[in-house]
Amino acid sequence: MPKILISGASGFIGSHLVKHFASQGWEVTAFIRTLPENVSPPPGVTFKQLELPHFIQPEDFEGAHYFVHCACEKYRPSKKNSSAINVEGTRTLLKIARQKKIQKFVFLSSMSAHPQARSRYGQHKLLLESEFDPSRDVIIRPGLVLGKGGLFASISEMIQKSPFIPLINGGSQLLQTISIHDLCQSIENSLVRPDIVGFLNVAHPQPITLKKMIEKIAKNHQLRTHFLSFPFWFFYLILKIANAIRLPLSLSEENLLGLQYSQIFEVENDLKKIGLSAQSLEEYLARESTV
Ligand SMILES: NC(=O)c1ccc[n+]([C@@H]2O[C@H](COP(=O)([O-])OP(=O)(O)OC[C@H]3O[C@@H](n4cnc5c(N)ncnc54)[C@H](OP(=O)(O)O)[C@@H]3O)[C@@H](O)[C@H]2O)c1
């Protein structure tokens, strides 16, 4: 069975990938920043400590076939050097992976990574993409990931907490989405198929506006919502102040910049290449309400 190394394994996507590959009998090394105390790993999984940029132990890479890099130090006022941490840490991972003859390295980028990006997150991801070799590595750009984590979960929680939903400029921002199950499958397909390398944009082909997405989530929870529209600058100012005084909010100015300057990526060719028929938001919500 293949041996796979996953960084950021305590996070939303990383923890799903660990379960996905372990359930298929793969040997999984889950790299975690702070090892849990008194928690044994599930069968087939080994926990190892890894902290970007410096705490990376080359011997942990021994005998592995694949590396999936999900760890990402996000920018926040208390982590202004997040870009340097990610760049330096990613370079070290890649260097060790090459030395240890890892067959394929998958980097989790984002659809926020594009030249017009205004968020530091999008700009950092774009910078990180340039560290990879598209003729041998896989650089995956998922849309907003549908699942119980990340920005999608923050939006869902906001809808469940209050019927009054603030929208930026009426919520007309277009989003592309991918379910967590489809993302795990895309990553598996890209690993096992030697011909799949380079950039992969993975999302359902039909983008959806932020307002429509909120309406569908609310409907799924049988909740009523009232929208309050504010101009972008007003939202930005509020979140900037909240972040500066470290108010714990589920959305950050980074999320806002990502939403406002989002770009639509062509996905059909990549879905065809990896052999995936991506779920829509409706299909994802229907599946979740039955499990
Ligand atoms: N969720 C989405 O909608 C989405 C969409 C597109 C792309 N992505 C990308 O997919 C990747 C995973 O996203 P996610 O939603 O799973 O994020 P997440 O839940 O925030 O997980 C991030 C992971 O990175 C780890 N990490 C952060 N800084 C680290 C450091 N210095 N050293 C080692 N580990 C570190 C975290 O560990 P701790 O638990 O110790 O903090 C956590 O395990 C990210 O690269 C993200 O940019 C996500």
The ligand as an SDF file (V2000), in Angstrom:
LIG
                    3D

 48 52  0  0  0  0  0  0  0  0999 V2000
  -10.8360   25.6330    3.5460 N   0  0  0  0  0  0  0  0  0  0  0  0
  -10.9290   26.1220    2.3340 C   0  0  0  0  0  0  0  0  0  0  0  0
  -12.0390   26.5140    1.8750 O   0  0  0  0  0  0  0  0  0  0  0  0
   -9.7040   26.2100    1.4630 C   0  0  0  0  0  0  0  0  0  0  0  0
   -9.8880   26.6070    0.1390 C   0  0  0  0  0  0  0  0  0  0  0  0
   -8.7710   26.6770   -0.6860 C   0  0  0  0  0  0  0  0  0  0  0  0
   -7.5240   26.3600   -0.2100 C   0  0  0  0  0  0  0  0  0  0  0  0
   -7.3680   25.9870    1.0980 N   0  0  0  0  0  0  0  0  0  0  0  0
   -5.9980   25.6690    1.5500 C   0  0  0  0  0  0  0  0  0  0  0  0
   -5.9510   24.3420    2.0290 O   0  0  0  0  0  0  0  0  0  0  0  0
   -5.0260   24.2200    3.1090 C   0  0  0  0  0  0  0  0  0  0  0  0
   -5.7140   23.6570    4.3330 C   0  0  0  0  0  0  0  0  0  0  0  0
   -6.8170   24.4930    4.6520 O   0  0  0  0  0  0  0  0  0  0  0  0
   -7.7410   24.2410    5.9170 P   0  0  0  0  0  0  0  0  0  0  0  0
   -9.0590   24.8480    5.6020 O   0  0  0  0  0  0  0  0  0  0  0  0
   -7.6330   22.8230    6.3180 O   0  0  0  0  0  0  0  0  0  0  0  0
   -7.0070   25.1620    6.9860 O   0  0  0  0  0  0  0  0  0  0  0  0
   -6.9180   24.9800    8.5770 P   0  0  0  0  0  0  0  0  0  0  0  0
   -8.0690   24.2140    9.0920 O   0  0  0  0  0  0  0  0  0  0  0  0
   -6.6490   26.3420    9.1080 O   0  0  0  0  0  0  0  0  0  0  0  0
   -5.6140   24.0810    8.7590 O   0  0  0  0  0  0  0  0  0  0  0  0
   -4.3380   24.6230    8.6190 C   0  0  0  0  0  0  0  0  0  0  0  0
   -3.3620   23.6170    9.1650 C   0  0  0  0  0  0  0  0  0  0  0  0
   -2.0410   24.1750    9.0510 O   0  0  0  0  0  0  0  0  0  0  0  0
   -1.3790   23.9820   10.2960 C   0  0  0  0  0  0  0  0  0  0  0  0
   -0.3520   25.0090   10.4860 N   0  0  0  0  0  0  0  0  0  0  0  0
   -0.5000   26.3530   10.5270 C   0  0  0  0  0  0  0  0  0  0  0  0
    0.6840   26.9390   10.7250 N   0  0  0  0  0  0  0  0  0  0  0  0
    1.6040   25.9420   10.8010 C   0  0  0  0  0  0  0  0  0  0  0  0
    3.0110   25.9080   11.0030 C   0  0  0  0  0  0  0  0  0  0  0  0
    3.7250   27.0280   11.1770 N   0  0  0  0  0  0  0  0  0  0  0  0
    3.6380   24.7040   11.0170 N   0  0  0  0  0  0  0  0  0  0  0  0
    2.9430   23.5490   10.8500 C   0  0  0  0  0  0  0  0  0  0  0  0
    1.6040   23.5090   10.6920 N   0  0  0  0  0  0  0  0  0  0  0  0
    0.9530   24.7050   10.6470 C   0  0  0  0  0  0  0  0  0  0  0  0
   -2.4720   24.1040   11.3370 C   0  0  0  0  0  0  0  0  0  0  0  0
   -2.0080   23.5610   12.5600 O   0  0  0  0  0  0  0  0  0  0  0  0
   -2.6280   24.0140   13.9810 P   0  0  0  0  0  0  0  0  0  0  0  0
   -3.8640   23.1670   14.1460 O   0  0  0  0  0  0  0  0  0  0  0  0
   -1.5510   23.6990   14.9460 O   0  0  0  0  0  0  0  0  0  0  0  0
   -2.9170   25.4800   13.8830 O   0  0  0  0  0  0  0  0  0  0  0  0
   -3.5690   23.2890   10.6560 C   0  0  0  0  0  0  0  0  0  0  0  0
   -3.3440   21.9120   10.8420 O   0  0  0  0  0  0  0  0  0  0  0  0
   -4.4700   25.6080    3.3480 C   0  0  0  0  0  0  0  0  0  0  0  0
   -3.2550   25.7150    2.6970 O   0  0  0  0  0  0  0  0  0  0  0  0
   -5.5160   26.5120    2.7200 C   0  0  0  0  0  0  0  0  0  0  0  0
   -4.9310   27.6860    2.2740 O   0  0  0  0  0  0  0  0  0  0  0  0
   -8.4300   25.9070    1.9390 C   0  0  0  0  0  0  0  0  0  0  0  0
  1  2  1  0
  2  3  2  0
  2  4  1  0
  4  5  1  0
  4 48  2  0
  5  6  2  0
  6  7  1  0
  7  8  2  0
  8  9  1  0
  8 48  1  0
  9 10  1  0
  9 46  1  0
 10 11  1  0
 11 12  1  0
 11 44  1  0
 12 13  1  0
 13 14  1  0
 14 15  2  0
 14 16  1  0
 14 17  1  0
 17 18  1  0
 18 19  2  0
 18 20  1  0
 18 21  1  0
 21 22  1  0
 22 23  1  0
 23 24  1  0
 23 42  1  0
 24 25  1  0
 25 26  1  0
 25 36  1  0
 26 27  1  0
 26 35  1  0
 27 28  2  0
 28 29  1  0
 29 30  1  0
 29 35  2  0
 30 31  1  0
 30 32  2  0
 32 33  1  0
 33 34  2  0
 34 35  1  0
 36 37  1  0
 36 42  1  0
 37 38  1  0
 38 39  2  0
 38 40  1  0
 38 41  1  0
 42 43  1  0
 44 45  1  0
 44 46  1  0
 46 47  1  0
M  CHG  2   8   1  16  -1
M  END
$$$$
